[in-house]
């Protein structure tokens, strides 16, 4: 999931660069920026919940 989150963030940055520089087909790529943001939010939430569940199951002795 962390790899998926990182890749999604990188994709979002690439989309923003394409749109900002008005590169080829920038108008058709722009609509995917929101999808990339949503996917990053989903992956981030999964990571946070998984970490919380792992802490609950294996509490630290300290």
Steps between C-alpha positions, in 0.01 A plus 500: 500500500785738573640441154157559346468823699841620386427418136163675517662812644766496229231462234311796642813714486561394140142588407535842661823564306341395171205732559711793623734480203213442258672201346338279235148385595512698824126566491416129493751420776375771735185308587707222659657722765198473728494122455866479599428713808210276599708186454780645712247578773365145489845341513601734783192409702567129452857542624391700806231247594732203450767657722241571769372141486854364524572717805184379667585134441868534597529772765850622569641394841640851551 
